[in-house]
Amino acid sequence: MPGVFISYRREDSSGYAGRLFDILSARLGRENTFMDFDMIRAGDNFVAVIEEKIALCDVLLALIGERWLACAGENGGRRIDLPNDFVRIEIAKALERGVRVIPVLVGNATMPRPNDLPDELRPLSLREAIDLRDAHFRDDAERLIQVLNEKPGIADRLRRLASNRGARAALSVLAVAAIAVGILRLHPSAPPARANPASAAQSPAVPDQELVPPARSANPAGAHQAKIPTQAPADIAGKWQATVKYDWPGAVYDETFNFEVDGADLSGSASLLSADRGILDGKIAGDHLSFTTRSATEMEGKIYQDKHYYKGTVKGDAIEFSMQTDSDLEPHVPVHFTAKRFGAK
């Protein structure tokens, strides 16, 4: 069952939610971390699934950005005032069931005041909040995980995950050893050669250095390649900007990329249609990088999932990108654009 439920508004904090989901699912396990785009399939009853997961989770993280309260509904009023607002339903159900609710402030947001909230959400304003700052996102996320550790259900999951990983490693070692023993049994060592005095007497004397021919490399080309040093990742950490023309008429947006690099791993956020998305499966090798992001579109009561695959080549203070979208709603053609380091001309 899921241990942590991440509640957020797409227009307000989708990028932060995606980054937090990646970190928590890596630590707690994907099956113990719930986020709507990842768990809800086409045809599911959105409200029913939310109620089911809320009933099972240990903690609800309410991500609150600067627009969390102000996002408008179809009637032009605040969405949070509508009884069918998903975020309102999520938090209200958690409070009703006694689930631990932690406000998580992102993008320099502040806690809403009691009078700003519907009656059923007013207890939220009394909860101690945690900040996820842009410049210290990973450190703040680690601090959040420490807070989650105070909840017995979460702490037990972390211990089980660590134990399972250790057990899997031990089983891997035993499996390798078992295979090695099996190979030895199938192919026992040949007995030592017995000398034949007669043959030795008939053989002419040969200098020692000619008894064994010089060793020859089985793969000289491979040996040569092993000497080539691995190219260090390009320095792309920080903020980048691009103007992107998407593949439908009139769709031109200014997008922002915030990259964090740890060895060959790439993380951070990449905006799509000016909304931040968390980077998934990010990798960088030399001047080449790749990552994916996800987004969701709601139409006529259905949720459609999109995956966006980015590939880039670094050229100084510019990155030449190709982006392909895999959509459940409509087909797309690849989009090409150039991002420039923030502040570069």
N, C-alpha and C positions, 0 to 999 in steps of 0.2 A: 504494500500500500504506500501511497506517496507520503513523505514526511513533511515536505515544505510546499506550500501553494504560493505562487507569485501572482499578485493582483496588480494590474496596471492598466493605463489607458494608452491605446496605440498612438493617438495624436500627441500624447504628453510625454511618454517615457519608454517607447518600444525599444530604442537602442540600449538604454540602461538595463531593461528587463532581459534582453537577449544576452548581454554580457554577464549579468548576474546568474542567469540560468546555466550558462556554460561552466562557470566556476563552481556553482553548487552541485550540478549534476556530476562533475568530475570528482567531487569530494564525497557526496552522499550516494551517488549512483543515479543514473538516469531514471530508474523506476521509482525513485523516492523523491523526485523533484517534478512538480507539476506546473505547466504553463500552457495556456490555451492552444497556441498554434501547434504545439508538439503532440498533444494528447487527444484533441477532438478531431474526429474524422468526418468526412462528408456524410450527411444523413443523420448524424447524432443530434439529439435534443440538447442544445447548448446549456439551458438552465438545469436540466436533469443531471448532466455530467458534472456541472459545477457543484451542485448540491451533494452529489455522491463523493466527490473528491474532498470537499470541505469537511464532510462528515468523517473522513478517514485521516485527514492530515493532522500533524502535531502543531504546526505553526503556519500562520498566514503572514506574508510580507506584503504590506500595502505600499507600493511605490508611488510617491507623490512628487510630481513635478510642478513647475510654475503654472501650468494650465490645467492642473487636475480638477480644480473647482470650476474653472471658467468654461470648459468645453461645452458647447451648445448642442442641444438635441434638435429633433425635427421641428419642434414647435417654437424654436428660437430661444427658449429658456435654458437654464442650466440643466445639463444632462443628469447630474447627481440628484436633482429634485424629482426625476421621473421614477415611478415605482418599478419599472422594468429595466432600469439601468443596470447593466451587468456588474459594474464595479460596486455599485450600491448593494446589489444582491450578494456578491461574494463576501464583502466585509460584514454585512448585517448577519448573514448566516453563521459566519465564524464567531461573531460576538454572541449570538444567540446560543450557540452550542458550547460556549466556554473555551473555544480554541484560542491559543495565545496569538494575539495580533500585534505585530511590530511595524510601526510606521517607518518607512525608509525614504528619506528626503534626497532627491536628485536634482541636478541643475539649479542649485542655489535656491531651492524652494524652502518655504517655511511652513510650520504646522498650521493647519486650519483652526480657527477659533470655534468654540462650541456653537455659537450663534450662526456660523457659516454652514453648519451641517444639518441634514435632516435629523429628526429626533432619534431615530434608531442608530445613527452613526455617531452621536455626540460622545459616547464613551471613548471613541478613537482619539479625541483631542486630549484625553488624560493619559495616554500611553507614552512612555519614553521613546523618543525617536532616535534613529541612527542616520548619520549623513554618509552618502557615497559621493565623495568629491571627485571631479574629473581628473585632477592632477594626482590623486592618491587612490584611484579606484580599487586596485588590487589589495592595497594595505587595508582600506576600509572594509572590503569584502571579507578579508581574513578576520578582522575584528568582529564582523557580523557572525561569522562561523563560530567564533569563540562564544558569542552570546547564545547561539543555537545549541552549543555544547551543554549549556546549563539545563536544557530540556532533556530529561532522561531518554525519551524515545529517539531523539536525534543522536545523542551520545552513544547509545547502544548500536545504532546503525553504523556510525563511524568505526566503532570497535569491531563490528562484524565484518565490515568491508576490509579493514586492515588485516584481520585474521584470515579472511578468505584469500586475499592477495598473497599472504605468506604461505598459505596452504597450496595455492596454485603454483607458486614458485618451487616449493618442495616437491610437489608431484612432477613438475617438469624435469627436475634434476633426477628423480628416481626413474622417470620414463627413459631419459637418455642413457642412464646406467644400464637399465634392463635391455635396451636395444643393443648396447655395446656387448653385453654378455651373450646375447643371442647370436650376434655376428661371430664372436669367438668360437661358440659351439658349432656353428655351421661350417666355419673355416678354421679348423685347428692348425696350429703352427706346424710346419714341416719338420720332421726329425732332422737332427744335424747330419750332414753328409759324412759318410765313412770313407776314410782314406783308402786308396788302392795302390799299394806299394809298387806293383808291377807297372802300372800306368805312370806313376810318378817317376820311376826309373827311366822309362822310355821317353818321357817328355823332355825337350831341350830346356835348358835354364833360360828364364826370362827375367829381366830386371824388374824389381818391385814396382817401379813407377809405371810399367806397362801392363801389370796384371789387371788393373781396374781402369777402364776408360774414363776420361774427364766427364763429370756430371753435366748433363745438358738440361736446360730449362724446358719444362713441359709447355710453358706459355710465356715465351719471351715478351710478347706484346703486352700481356697482363702485368708482367713484372715491371715493364717500362711505365705503364699507367699508374701503378701503385706509388711511383715516385712523384707524381704530379700533385702538388698541394691542393687541398680543397679551398675553393674560392670563398672568402669571407662574405657574409651577407652585406648587402648595401645598407648604408645608413639612412633609413627612412623613418625613424622614430619621430613622432611629432604630428603636426597638423598639415594637411594638404587640401587644396581646393580645386574644383573643376566645374566647368559649365557643360552639362550633359544634355544632348538632344536625343530624347527617347524615340521609339519607333512608332509613335502615333502623332497625328498632326498637332502642332502647337505645343507639344510637351517639351519645354526647355527649362531645366532647373539648375540652380547653383547648389552643388553638392559638397559636403565636407567629409574628410577622412581623417581619423585620429588613430595613428598606428603605434603599437607597442611591440617591441622586438625582444625576444629572449632566445638567443641562439638561432635555431632554425624555425622557431615558433613565432607566428604573427597573430596578434590579437588587437582589440580595440573596437572601433565603430566605423561604419561607412553609411552615409545617409543615402536614402533613396526617396525621390520626390520630396526632398528637404526634411525627411523624418529619419532620425538616427536608427540604425540597425546594428545589432551586435555581430561582430565578425566570428565566423565559425570555420573550423578546419584550416586556419591560416598557416601558410608555410612560405619561407623565403630561402632561396639558394642563390647566392651571388647576386646578380641583377634581376632575377626572375622571382615573382611572387604570385601567390594564388590564394583565394579565400572564397567563402560563400556567405550570403546573408539570406534571411527569410523575411517574408511579409505575408500578410493575410488581407483579403478583401471580402467584405460582407455585402452580399447582394440578394435581395428578396429573401432574407432570413437564412441564407446559406453562407458558410465560410469557405472561401477558396484559398488554397495555399499556393504561394509562389516561392521558388528558390532561384537565387541570383548568383551565378558563377562568374567570378572576376579572375582575369589573368593580366599581369602587368609586367612591363620591362622598364627598369630604372635607367634613366639617362640624365645624370647630373641632378638638377633640381626639378626634373620632370619625370612623370611616370606615364607611359603610353598603355592605356587599358583597353581590353576587350571584355564586354560583359554580356553574358547570355542568360536569359530568363527562361526557366522551366515552369510553366503556369498551368494550373488546373482550369483556368477560366478561358484563356485565349492564347494562340500561338504568338511568338515574338521572334524577331531576327536579331542577330548580334548587334550591339551598340559599341561604337569606338569613340574614345575621348582621351584627352590628356589632362592629368592632374598636375598642379604645380605646388611646390612647397610654399607654405604660408609665408608671405613676406617677400618671396622671390619675384623678380620681374621677368 
